[in-house]
Amino acid sequence: MNGKFDFTEMLTSGHQFFIGTNFVNPGETVLAQIAMNTTQHCEGKLEVGMEFKFCEGNIIIGIGKIIEIINKSLEKVNT
C-alpha cells in the first residue's frame, strides 16, 4: 500500500489488513488497519477524520479516512 497525505508530497508505504474480509471490490467500503513502514514524516501530523489517498504509483485507487490513531506520536497536537 502507498498512501498520500495532503501535508506532504511523499508517499508512505505500509501494510494494510482488511477487517472482516480478505478482498475489496471497486466501490466497496471496508475497515482496515494500516501499519506504516516509516513514520518520521508523519509524526505529529495525523488526526482522526483526516483523509488520505491509496495509490499505485501515480494512480489513485482509493480514499481512506483515519478513525483511530494507535501510535500517539503520529497524532497532531492542537495548540
C-alpha positions, -999 to +999 in steps of 0.1 A: +000+000+000+012+035-008-006+064+010-006+101+001-014+127+027-021+164+017+006+178+040+034+162+021+045+152-014+060+119-001+042+087-005+041+065+026+043+027+023+029+002+046+008-029+051-030-029+052-050-055+070-087-056+060-111-062+089-138-088+082-127-096+046-097-105+025-107-088-007-122-054-017-141-048-049-140-013-066-166+009-049-168-010-016-162+005+018-142-015+043-124-011+076-087-017+077-057-014+100-026+002+083+009-002+097+033+023+081+068+012+073+083+046+082+066+072+104+091+100+107+075+124+082+040+119+098+049+125+134+026+150+150+006+155+118-022+129+117-057+134+131-089+115+133-111+123+104-082+131+081-085+117+046-057+102+025-053+086-009-043+050-017-020+050-047-004+025-071+024+047-085+007+080-096-027+064-099-052+070-071-071+037-064-090+047-033-096+071-004-092+064+033-102+082+064-085+079+098-108+067+125-082+059+152-045+066+157-028+038+177+007+053+176+002+085+196+035+100+183+018+105+150-012+123+164-014+161+157-013+182+189-037+211+187-022+242+203 
